[in-house]
Amino acid sequence: MTVYIGNIKFGSGKTTNMKVNQIGEFKLIEILAKTLSDNYKHTNPETVVNEVVSLGDDAAAWNITAGPQVLTTDTLVDNVHFDLNLISAVNIGWKSIVASQSDIAAMGLKPLFATVSLGLTGNEDVNLLKDIYIGMADATSRFGGKVVGGDTVRSNTFFISISMIGHDVFSESHTAPLQRSMAKDGDLIAVTGYLGSSSGGLQILQNKTIDQSKYRNIIESHTRPQPQVDVGSWIARNGIKCATDISDGLIADLEHICKASNVGMKIIIDSIPVSSELKNIFPNDWRLLSMTGGEDYQLVFTGDKELIYKAIKTLTTPITVIGEVNNDYPKISVFNKNGGEINYTYSGFDHFENKKMEIS
């Protein structure tokens, strides 16, 4: 089947070398809306909302039963958060959505709806933007957060800004959102998955002398991260009160919890879960990557021993205990497996400062 929007042909192929400034804002919106609808793989059956109005009106509208909701916003800027020479447009779309999905997972809720704002120079290829929206449709089909609207503006720099609403799908229980401010002395600290892989994958992509075909898993940790939506929802319903996602790096994100909860922490560096592949590729740097690498989009959470080990026993996602909360505010002490303290200097990722960790 062939469909025309204006003079643009849709079918099995792509639009032909069309730039945004050749077709204008409104035809672009039609193209991207159709790209989303063509690439949604399913709708989330686990929903308590009735969508009333979506794309095409002045605003989206829906009915929802009472219960907690959360709102998050993330912006990705060309040559700051992504490099089109290193990552495909489809994966940029995926990551732009995952960043918000991960924030909602860290609150213990499920992604519901999203809006997308694009800042465009006008020189972007329409096929590039369609690929980005294919990635968005893929991520929202997989983890929730259907795109229901957005905006396009002219900008000197290409950027993507996502706003996403999350909700409690188990409306009868009204799960309280997880918070950074709920850690307490004696809590165990646990993380999901492996850490440092996304940062390692980026370094591999940036190094043109490495045979990238040998390290697909590590690279995909950077290009196709998996938000821990199901884990976040489960732990919130099973007694955990405190969590955050690991987007800026483990130590940086633990600092957020310490400051919000007025606590300190003790971390065993050798307990941090790191993939054997990362250790093999970066034998001298894997510990540093595990502590500082951003965009893993795993969860770190704290809780009583019984609650943490219930999660470890019940969930299929790997969960690892890496330390304990204490009252030594706001210090995060790092030790090796033999009990020796590791001295380090580090402040987390900051958009306006170039900071790094040093271990002595």
C-alpha positions as CSV (number, residue, x, y, z in Angstrom):
1,M,0.0,0.0,0.0
2,T,1.3,3.5,-0.9
3,V,0.2,6.5,1.1
4,Y,0.9,10.2,0.2
5,I,1.1,13.0,2.7
6,G,1.4,16.1,0.5
7,N,3.9,15.1,-2.2
8,I,5.7,12.6,0.0
9,K,5.3,9.0,-0.8
10,F,5.1,6.3,1.9
11,G,5.3,2.7,1.2
12,S,7.9,0.0,1.8
13,G,10.7,2.4,1.3
14,K,11.8,5.7,2.9
15,T,11.3,9.2,1.9
16,T,14.0,10.3,-0.6
17,N,16.6,12.8,0.7
18,M,14.0,15.2,2.1
19,K,15.2,17.9,4.6
20,V,13.0,19.3,7.3
21,N,13.2,22.8,5.8
22,Q,11.9,21.4,2.5
23,I,8.7,20.1,3.9
24,G,7.9,22.3,6.8
25,E,6.8,21.7,10.4
26,F,3.2,20.3,9.9
27,K,4.1,17.8,7.2
28,L,7.0,16.7,9.4
29,I,4.6,16.2,12.3
30,E,2.3,14.1,10.1
31,I,5.2,12.0,9.0
32,L,6.5,11.3,12.5
33,A,3.0,10.6,13.8
34,K,2.6,8.0,11.1
35,T,6.0,6.6,11.8
36,L,5.0,6.1,15.5
37,S,1.7,4.4,14.6
38,D,3.3,2.1,12.1
39,N,6.0,1.0,14.5
40,Y,4.1,0.4,17.8
41,K,4.3,-3.3,18.4
42,H,1.5,-3.5,20.9
43,T,-0.3,-1.5,23.6
44,N,0.3,-2.2,27.2
45,P,-2.5,-4.3,28.5
46,E,-1.6,-3.5,32.1
47,T,-3.2,-0.1,32.2
48,V,-5.8,1.6,34.3
49,V,-6.4,4.5,31.9
50,N,-8.8,5.2,29.1
51,E,-7.1,7.3,26.4
52,V,-9.5,9.9,25.1
53,V,-7.5,12.2,22.8
54,S,-4.0,11.6,21.5
55,L,-1.9,12.9,18.6
56,G,-3.6,15.5,16.4
57,D,-5.4,17.8,18.9
58,D,-4.1,20.7,20.9
59,A,-3.4,18.4,23.9
60,A,-3.7,14.8,24.8
61,A,-6.4,13.7,27.2
62,W,-7.2,10.6,29.2
63,N,-9.2,9.4,32.1
64,I,-7.4,7.7,35.0
65,T,-8.4,6.2,38.3
66,A,-7.0,7.8,41.5
67,G,-3.5,6.9,42.4
68,P,0.1,8.3,42.4
69,Q,1.5,9.7,39.2
70,V,5.0,11.1,38.4
71,L,6.4,13.4,35.8
72,T,9.9,13.5,34.4
73,T,11.8,15.4,31.7
74,D,15.0,14.5,29.9
75,T,16.8,16.3,27.1
76,L,19.4,14.9,24.7
77,V,21.5,17.4,22.8
78,D,23.5,16.6,19.6
79,N,27.3,16.4,20.4
80,V,26.6,16.6,24.1
81,H,24.5,13.4,24.8
82,F,25.0,11.6,21.5
83,D,27.1,11.5,18.4
84,L,25.5,10.5,15.2
85,N,28.8,9.2,14.0
86,L,28.8,6.6,16.8
87,I,25.2,5.7,17.3
88,S,22.3,5.0,14.9
89,A,19.3,7.2,14.8
90,V,17.1,4.3,15.8
91,N,19.1,3.9,19.0
92,I,19.1,7.6,19.7
93,G,15.3,7.4,19.7
94,W,15.4,4.3,22.0
95,K,17.8,6.0,24.5
96,S,15.8,9.2,24.5
97,I,12.8,7.3,25.7
98,V,14.7,4.9,28.0
99,A,16.2,7.9,30.0
100,S,12.7,8.9,31.1
101,Q,11.4,5.3,31.5
102,S,14.4,4.7,33.9
103,D,13.5,7.8,36.0
104,I,9.9,6.4,36.4
105,A,11.2,2.9,37.2
106,A,13.3,4.5,39.9
107,M,10.1,5.9,41.4
108,G,8.5,2.4,41.4
109,L,5.8,3.3,38.9
110,K,5.2,2.4,35.2
111,P,5.5,4.7,32.2
112,L,2.2,5.9,30.8
113,F,2.4,8.7,28.3
114,A,5.1,10.8,26.8
115,T,5.5,14.0,24.7
116,V,8.4,14.7,22.4
117,S,9.8,18.1,21.6
118,L,12.3,18.5,18.8
119,G,14.7,21.3,18.3
120,L,15.6,21.3,14.6
121,T,18.1,23.3,12.5
122,G,16.0,22.6,9.4
123,N,18.9,20.7,7.8
124,E,18.0,17.3,9.3
125,D,17.1,14.6,6.9
126,V,13.5,13.4,7.3
127,N,14.6,9.8,7.2
128,L,16.9,10.5,10.2
129,L,14.0,11.7,12.2
130,K,11.8,8.8,11.1
131,D,14.5,6.4,12.3
132,I,14.6,8.2,15.7
133,Y,10.8,7.8,16.0
134,I,11.1,4.1,15.1
135,G,13.4,3.8,18.1
136,M,11.0,5.6,20.3
137,A,8.1,3.4,19.2
138,D,10.2,0.3,19.9
139,A,11.1,1.5,23.4
140,T,7.6,2.6,24.3
141,S,6.1,-0.7,22.9
142,R,8.5,-2.6,25.1
143,F,8.5,-0.7,28.4
144,G,5.5,1.7,28.2
145,G,5.1,5.5,27.8
146,K,3.2,5.9,24.5
147,V,4.0,9.2,22.7
148,V,0.8,11.3,22.7
149,G,2.1,14.7,21.6
150,G,4.9,17.1,21.4
151,D,6.3,20.2,19.7
152,T,8.8,21.2,17.0
153,V,10.9,24.4,17.1
154,R,13.7,25.9,15.2
155,S,17.1,25.7,17.0
156,N,20.7,26.3,16.3
157,T,21.4,22.8,17.7
158,F,19.5,19.6,17.2
159,F,18.0,18.3,20.4
160,I,15.3,15.9,21.7
161,S,13.3,16.6,24.8
162,I,11.1,14.0,26.4
163,S,8.4,14.5,29.1
164,M,6.9,11.4,30.5
165,I,4.1,10.6,33.0
166,G,4.3,7.4,35.1
167,H,1.5,5.9,37.1
168,D,0.6,3.1,39.5
169,V,-0.9,0.3,37.4
170,F,-2.0,-1.5,40.6
171,S,-4.5,1.2,41.5
172,E,-6.2,-0.7,44.2
173,S,-2.9,-0.7,46.3
174,H,-1.8,2.9,45.6
175,T,1.9,2.1,45.7
176,A,3.8,5.0,47.3
177,P,6.6,6.3,44.9
178,L,10.2,5.3,45.8
179,Q,12.2,8.3,47.1
180,R,15.9,9.2,47.5
181,S,15.1,10.6,50.9
182,M,14.0,7.3,52.5
183,A,17.4,5.5,53.2
184,K,18.1,4.8,56.8
185,D,21.1,3.6,58.9
186,G,21.5,-0.1,58.6
187,D,19.9,-0.5,55.2
188,L,21.6,-2.7,52.7
189,I,22.5,-1.2,49.4
190,A,21.7,-3.2,46.3
191,V,22.0,-2.7,42.5
192,T,20.4,-4.4,39.5
193,G,22.4,-5.8,36.6
194,Y,26.0,-4.9,35.7
195,L,27.6,-1.5,36.1
196,G,30.1,0.3,33.9
197,S,29.1,-1.4,30.7
198,S,27.5,1.6,29.0
199,S,30.6,3.7,29.6
200,G,32.8,0.9,28.4
201,G,30.7,0.5,25.3
202,L,31.0,4.2,24.5
203,Q,34.8,4.0,24.9
204,I,34.9,1.1,22.4
205,L,32.8,3.0,19.9
206,Q,35.1,6.0,20.2
207,N,38.2,3.8,19.6
208,K,38.5,3.1,15.9
209,T,41.3,0.6,16.4
210,I,39.1,-1.9,18.3
211,D,37.3,-4.7,16.4
212,Q,33.8,-3.7,17.6
213,S,32.2,-7.0,16.3
214,K,33.9,-8.8,19.3
215,Y,32.2,-6.6,21.9
216,R,28.6,-6.4,20.8
217,N,27.1,-7.0,24.3
218,I,29.1,-4.1,25.8
219,I,28.3,-1.8,23.0
220,E,24.6,-2.6,23.2
221,S,24.8,-1.7,26.9
222,H,25.4,1.8,25.7
223,T,23.3,1.9,22.5
224,R,20.3,-0.2,23.8
225,P,20.1,0.1,27.6
226,Q,17.3,-1.7,29.3
227,P,15.3,0.3,31.9
228,Q,14.4,-1.7,35.0
229,V,10.7,-0.9,35.0
230,D,9.5,-4.2,36.3
231,V,12.1,-4.3,39.1
232,G,11.2,-0.8,40.2
233,S,7.5,-1.6,40.3
234,W,8.0,-4.9,42.2
235,I,10.3,-3.5,44.9
236,A,7.9,-0.5,45.5
237,R,5.1,-3.0,46.1
238,N,7.2,-5.1,48.4
239,G,8.4,-2.8,51.0
240,I,11.4,-1.0,49.5
241,K,11.1,2.8,50.1
242,C,14.4,4.3,48.6
243,A,15.8,4.0,45.1
244,T,17.3,6.0,42.2
245,D,18.5,5.0,38.8
246,I,22.1,5.0,37.8
247,S,22.4,7.5,35.0
248,D,25.2,9.8,36.2
249,G,27.4,7.0,37.7
250,L,27.1,4.9,40.8
251,I,29.0,7.2,43.2
252,A,27.3,10.3,41.9
253,D,23.8,8.7,42.2
254,L,24.6,7.4,45.7
255,E,25.6,10.9,46.7
256,H,22.1,12.0,45.7
257,I,20.6,9.5,48.2
258,C,23.0,10.4,50.9
259,K,22.2,14.1,50.7
260,A,18.5,13.5,50.4
261,S,18.4,11.0,53.3
262,N,21.1,12.7,55.5
263,V,23.1,9.4,55.7
264,G,26.5,8.0,54.7
265,M,27.4,4.8,53.0
266,K,30.0,2.0,53.0
267,I,30.6,0.4,49.6
268,I,32.7,-2.8,48.9
269,I,34.2,-2.1,45.5
270,D,34.8,-5.8,44.7
271,S,31.1,-6.5,45.2
272,I,30.0,-4.1,42.5
273,P,28.7,-6.4,39.7
274,V,30.8,-6.0,36.5
275,S,30.5,-8.2,33.5
276,S,33.5,-10.5,32.7
277,E,33.6,-9.0,29.2
278,L,34.1,-5.5,30.6
279,K,36.9,-6.8,32.9
280,N,38.6,-8.5,29.9
281,I,38.5,-5.3,27.8
282,F,39.4,-2.9,30.5
283,P,41.6,-4.8,32.9
284,N,43.0,-1.7,34.5
285,D,39.9,0.5,34.4
286,W,36.8,-1.7,35.1
287,R,36.6,-0.7,38.8
288,L,36.7,3.0,37.8
289,L,34.0,2.4,35.1
290,S,31.8,0.6,37.6
291,M,31.9,3.5,40.0
292,T,31.7,6.4,37.6
293,G,30.2,5.2,34.4
294,G,26.9,6.8,33.4
295,E,23.9,5.7,31.4
296,D,23.7,2.2,32.7
297,Y,20.1,2.9,33.7
298,Q,20.2,0.2,36.4
299,L,18.6,0.8,39.8
300,V,20.3,1.2,43.1
301,F,18.0,0.8,46.2
302,T,18.3,0.4,49.9
303,G,16.2,-1.5,52.4
304,D,16.1,-4.0,55.3
305,K,18.0,-7.2,54.9
306,E,14.9,-9.3,54.6
307,L,13.4,-7.1,51.9
308,I,16.6,-7.0,49.8
309,Y,17.1,-10.8,50.0
310,K,13.4,-11.3,49.1
311,A,14.0,-9.3,45.9
312,I,17.2,-11.3,45.2
313,K,15.3,-14.6,45.6
314,T,12.2,-13.6,43.7
315,L,13.3,-11.5,40.8
316,T,14.9,-12.9,37.6
317,T,17.0,-9.7,37.1
318,P,20.4,-10.1,38.9
319,I,20.5,-8.1,42.1
320,T,23.7,-7.6,44.1
321,V,24.3,-6.2,47.6
322,I,27.3,-3.8,47.4
323,G,27.3,-2.1,50.8
324,E,25.4,-0.6,53.7
325,V,23.9,2.7,54.8
326,N,25.4,4.3,57.9
327,N,25.2,7.7,59.8
328,D,28.5,9.0,58.5
329,Y,26.8,11.8,56.5
330,P,27.6,12.6,53.7
331,K,30.6,10.4,53.2
332,I,30.7,7.4,50.9
333,S,33.5,5.2,52.1
334,V,34.8,2.6,49.6
335,F,36.7,-0.5,50.7
336,N,38.3,-3.5,49.0
337,K,37.3,-7.1,49.8
338,N,40.1,-7.3,52.4
339,G,38.8,-4.3,54.4
340,G,41.3,-1.7,53.2
341,E,39.8,1.7,52.5
342,I,40.2,3.1,49.0
343,N,40.9,6.8,48.8
344,Y,39.3,8.6,46.0
345,T,38.3,12.1,44.8
346,Y,35.3,12.5,42.7
347,S,32.3,14.6,42.0
348,G,29.6,13.2,39.7
349,F,28.7,14.2,36.2
350,D,28.0,17.8,35.7
351,H,27.0,19.4,32.4
352,F,29.2,22.4,33.1
353,E,32.3,20.9,34.6
354,N,34.7,18.3,33.4
355,K,35.1,16.1,36.4
356,K,36.6,12.6,36.8
357,M,37.4,10.2,39.6
358,E,40.9,9.5,40.8
359,I,41.7,6.5,43.0
360,S,44.8,6.3,45.2
